[in-house]
Structures are given as C-alpha cells and as structure tokens.
C-alpha cells in the first residue's frame, strides 16, 4: 500500500494539463473582468447616443 501511494505521488502525468487548465482559467477570469469593466462604459455610451437621437 505504501509503495502504491509513493508511486502515485511520484507520477507526473497530467501535470502539464493542470498547468494549462490553470492558465486558461486565469485568462477567462481576466476576460470577464475586462468585459465587465468596459461593458458599463459601452452601455453608458449607447444610452447617451440613444437619448441624443
């Protein structure tokens, strides 16, 4: 049993996939934050244009 646990801890398969998943997750969070920040300004601009027409 102890050898099996040591084998699982030493196994590095899937490490790269985890790293890529974390990077993609960070990119998604940054994109959502940017869209949210810019979205309010765009909405305000559209509202301003709509009221001026």
C-alpha positions, 0 to 999 in steps of 0.5 A: 500500500505504501509503495502504491501511494509513493508511486502515485505521488511520484507520477507526473502525468497530467501535470502539464494539463493542470498547468494549462487548465490553470492558465486558461482559467486565469485568462477567462477570469481576466476576460470577464473582468475586462468585459465587465469593466468596459461593458458599463462604459459601452452601455453608458455610451449607447444610452447617451447616443440613444437619448441624443437621437 
